């Protein structure tokens, strides 16, 4: 960014007006109709996504940055400059492309909605981002999201999308599901919010639980790998856990010491994958027992004084 500087411009100030219902309403109209900074920011990202950015492209970024700032102040100032036609033509030739590839991670875009990856700085960074935001234990095998499903349904992508549309709609509005009389939103992390969210999804889709869970898990883990799964687990975690238990009922046990999945050597009751882990566990158990005895002795001596 050396020697890259923004434009200098004096922004408008709002005219002094009496704050009343009408003036507030006019500000809200401007905020909702012209206060969207997303297109400006996305277009700036498109240009920075190029492997080389020349002086004309830098000028376009400066113009868009200026418009972005005016857009932010629109609800207060009620003013937005008109873009000259010749400037508009220059801007359009650099903003026709799709958003950068890293928007798959940043904005949950699909591969069809983004440009192919290139050697721009952001794409170099995202090339190091793993497919999942969740870290899985590599000692017990590869993660298979199908373990989380009932396995009863094999939904098409269109059927999955119908479920996800309802899921997305209520996920984005979960803060408004409960409002106290004092207009204070209930903490979104309180479970009854997710219980209500679960209820809305079930009612609006009209499907049974297994159908809903199988469809959401399939879509969110296969097609939307980078997205957070908090709402999914908060709403349907009970069913997902039960599915996992059933699907792994006959799986090989996991060693409680090293975390490795292993085949029992002598009988089905073997808890440890090796003698080494067994003796390591016994050693740790005896250490904790000795520490507990010492602590109990110390307490007894203190009480006897």
C-alpha positions in Angstrom: 0.0 0.0 0.0 3.0 2.3 -0.2 2.2 5.6 -1.9 -1.4 4.6 -2.3 -3.6 7.5 -0.9 -7.3 8.3 -1.0 -8.9 11.2 -2.6 -9.4 14.5 -0.8 -12.9 15.8 -0.8 -15.2 17.8 1.5 -18.3 15.9 2.4 -21.7 17.5 2.8 -23.2 18.3 6.1 -26.9 17.8 6.9 -29.0 21.0 6.8 -30.2 22.0 10.3 -33.8 20.7 10.7 -36.1 20.1 13.6 -36.1 16.5 14.6 -39.7 15.2 14.2 -41.5 12.3 12.8 -41.3 13.6 9.2 -37.5 14.4 9.2 -36.7 11.0 10.9 -38.9 9.3 8.3 -37.1 10.9 5.4 -33.8 9.8 6.8 -35.0 6.2 7.1 -36.2 6.3 3.5 -32.8 7.4 2.4 -31.0 4.8 4.6 -33.1 1.9 3.2 -33.3 3.0 -0.4 -29.7 4.2 -1.0 -27.7 3.3 2.2 -26.4 -0.1 0.9 -22.6 0.0 1.0 -22.4 -3.6 -0.1 -22.2 -3.0 -3.9 -19.4 -0.4 -3.5 -17.4 -2.6 -1.2 -17.8 -5.6 -3.4 -16.7 -3.7 -6.5 -13.6 -2.5 -4.7 -12.8 -6.1 -3.8 -13.3 -7.1 -7.4 -10.6 -4.7 -8.5 -8.2 -5.5 -5.7 -8.6 -9.1 -6.6 -6.6 -8.5 -9.8 -3.0 -9.7 -9.7 -1.9 -6.3 -11.0 -3.6 -3.0 -10.3 -2.7 -0.1 -12.5 -3.2 3.6 -11.9 -6.6 3.8 -13.6 -7.9 1.0 -11.5 -6.5 2.7 -8.4 -8.5 5.8 -9.4 -11.7 3.6 -9.7 -11.0 2.3 -6.2 -10.7 5.9 -4.9 -14.0 6.9 -6.6 -15.8 3.9 -5.1 -14.3 4.5 -1.7 -15.6 8.1 -1.9 -19.1 6.9 -2.9 -19.0 4.4 -0.1 -18.4 7.1 2.4 -21.2 9.3 1.0 -23.4 6.2 1.1 -22.6 5.7 4.8 -23.6 9.3 5.6 -26.7 9.3 3.4 -29.2 8.8 6.2 -27.8 11.9 8.0 -27.0 14.2 5.1 -29.7 13.1 2.6 -27.1 13.7 -0.1 -25.4 11.5 -2.6 -23.3 12.9 -5.5 -24.2 12.0 -9.1 -21.6 10.0 -10.9 -20.5 11.6 -14.1 -21.2 9.5 -17.2 -17.6 9.3 -18.3 -16.6 8.2 -14.9 -19.4 5.7 -14.8 -18.2 4.1 -18.0 -14.7 3.6 -16.6 -16.0 2.1 -13.4 -18.3 -0.3 -15.2 -15.4 -1.8 -17.3 -13.6 -2.9 -14.1 -16.6 -4.1 -12.1 -18.2 -6.5 -14.5 -16.6 -9.6 -13.1 -17.9 -11.8 -10.3 -16.7 -11.3 -6.7 -13.3 -12.9 -5.8 -12.9 -16.5 -5.1 -12.3 -16.0 -1.3 -15.9 -14.9 -1.0 -16.7 -18.6 -0.7 -15.1 -18.4 2.8 -16.0 -14.8 3.6 -19.7 -14.6 2.4 -20.7 -18.3 1.9 -20.8 -17.8 -1.9 -20.9 -20.9 -4.2 -18.3 -21.6 -6.8 -20.7 -20.5 -9.6 -21.0 -17.0 -7.9 -17.2 -16.3 -7.7 -14.2 -15.9 -10.0 -11.7 -18.7 -10.4 -8.9 -18.5 -7.8 -5.8 -16.5 -8.9 -2.6 -15.3 -7.4 -4.0 -12.2 -5.7 -3.1 -11.7 -2.0 -6.5 -12.7 -0.6 -6.7 -15.9 -2.7 -3.2 -16.9 -1.6 -4.4 -16.6 2.0 -7.6 -18.5 1.4 -5.7 -21.3 -0.3 -4.3 -22.2 3.1 -7.8 -22.2 4.7 -9.0 -25.8 5.3 -12.4 -27.0 3.9 -14.0 -26.9 7.4 -13.9 -24.4 10.2 -14.2 -27.4 12.6 -11.0 -29.3 13.6 -11.6 -33.0 13.6 -9.5 -35.6 15.5 -7.4 -37.4 12.8 -6.7 -40.4 15.0 -10.3 -41.8 14.7 -10.6 -41.6 10.9 -11.9 -39.1 8.3 -15.1 -37.1 9.1 -18.2 -38.3 7.2 -21.2 -36.0 7.6 -23.5 -38.8 6.7 -22.9 -40.2 10.2 -25.0 -37.2 11.4 -28.0 -38.3 9.4 -30.7 -41.0 9.8 -29.9 -42.3 6.4 -33.6 -42.6 5.6 -33.7 -40.0 2.9 -31.7 -39.2 -0.2 -32.9 -35.8 -1.0 -32.2 -34.0 -4.2 -30.4 -30.6 -4.1 -33.6 -28.9 -4.9 -35.4 -30.6 -2.0 -32.5 -29.7 0.3 -32.6 -26.1 -0.9 -36.3 -25.8 -0.1 -35.5 -26.7 3.5 -32.4 -24.4 3.6 -34.4 -21.4 2.4 -36.7 -21.7 5.4 -33.8 -22.4 7.7 -31.9 -19.3 6.4 -35.0 -17.1 6.7 -35.5 -17.8 10.4 -31.8 -18.0 11.2 -31.4 -14.4 10.1 -34.5 -13.4 12.1 -33.9 -15.3 15.3 -33.1 -12.1 17.3 -36.7 -10.9 16.6 -38.5 -14.1 17.6 -38.8 -12.9 21.2 -39.1 -9.3 22.2 -39.9 -8.2 25.8 -42.5 -5.5 26.4 -39.6 -3.2 27.1 -38.4 -3.9 23.5 -35.3 -5.7 24.8 -34.3 -8.6 22.6 -33.8 -11.9 24.4 -30.3 -13.2 24.3 -30.0 -15.3 21.1 -28.0 -17.9 23.0 -30.9 -18.7 25.3 -32.2 -22.1 24.2 -35.9 -21.2 24.0 -35.1 -18.9 21.1 -33.7 -21.9 19.2 -36.7 -24.0 20.3 -39.0 -21.5 18.7 -36.7 -21.4 15.6 -36.9 -25.2 15.4 -40.7 -25.0 15.7 -41.0 -22.5 12.9 -38.8 -24.6 10.6 -40.8 -27.7 11.2 -44.2 -26.0 10.8 -43.2 -24.1 7.6 -41.6 -27.1 5.8 -44.3 -29.5 6.8 -41.8 -32.3 6.9 -40.9 -34.8 9.6 -37.7 -34.4 11.8 -35.6 -37.0 10.0 -36.4 -35.5 6.6 -35.5 -32.0 7.8 -32.3 -33.1 9.6 -31.0 -35.3 6.7 -31.6 -32.5 4.2 -30.1 -29.7 6.3 -27.0 -31.7 7.2 -26.4 -32.9 3.6 -26.7 -29.3 2.2 -24.8 -27.4 4.9 -21.9 -29.9 5.2 -21.6 -30.7 1.5 -22.5 -27.4 -0.2 -21.8 -24.8 2.4 -18.7 -26.2 4.1 -17.4 -22.8 5.3 -20.6 -21.8 7.1 -21.2 -21.9 10.8 -23.3 -24.8 12.1 -24.3 -23.3 15.5 -28.0 -22.8 14.6 -28.2 -26.3 13.0 -26.9 -27.9 16.2 -28.8 -25.7 18.6 -32.1 -26.6 16.8 -31.6 -30.2 15.9 -28.6 -31.3 17.9 -30.6 -33.9 19.8 -31.5 -35.7 16.6 -28.0 -35.4 15.2 -26.4 -36.9 18.3 -28.9 -39.8 18.3 -28.2 -40.4 14.6 -24.5 -40.4 15.4 -24.9 -42.9 18.3 -26.9 -45.3 16.1 -24.5 -45.0 13.1 -21.4 -45.6 15.3 -23.0 -48.3 17.6 -20.9 -51.0 16.0 -17.8 -48.9 15.4 -14.5 -49.8 16.9 -13.9 -48.3 20.4 -11.7 -45.2 21.0 -8.8 -45.4 23.4 -9.4 -42.9 26.2 -5.7 -42.2 26.5 -4.4 -41.5 23.0 -7.8 -41.0 21.3 -7.1 -43.6 18.6 -9.8 -45.9 17.2 -8.7 -49.5 17.5 -9.8 -53.1 17.1 -10.1 -54.9 20.5 -7.3 -57.5 20.9 -8.7 -60.0 23.4 -12.3 -59.3 24.0 -15.0 -56.6 23.5 -14.3 -55.1 26.9 -10.8 -54.0 26.1 -10.7 -50.2 26.8 -7.1 -49.4 25.7 -5.4 -49.8 22.4 -2.1 -51.0 23.9 -0.4 -52.0 27.1 1.5 -48.7 26.9 -1.8 -46.7 27.1 -3.1 -49.0 29.9 0.0 -48.5 32.1 0.0 -44.8 31.3 -3.6 -44.5 32.4 -2.9 -46.6 35.6 0.1 -44.3 36.4 -2.1 -41.2 36.0 -4.9 -42.8 38.1 -2.5 -43.6 40.9 -1.0 -40.1 40.8 -4.4 -38.5 41.2 -5.3 -40.9 44.0 -2.1 -40.0 45.9 -2.7 -36.3 45.4 -6.3 -36.7 46.7 -5.1 -38.6 49.8 -2.5 -35.9 50.5 -5.2 -33.2 50.2 -7.5 -35.1 52.5 -4.8 -35.6 55.1 -4.0 -31.9 55.0 -7.6 -31.0 55.5 -7.9 -33.5 58.4 -4.8 -32.0 60.1 -6.1 -28.5 59.7 -9.5 -29.4 61.2 -7.8 -31.1 64.2 -6.0 -27.9 65.2 
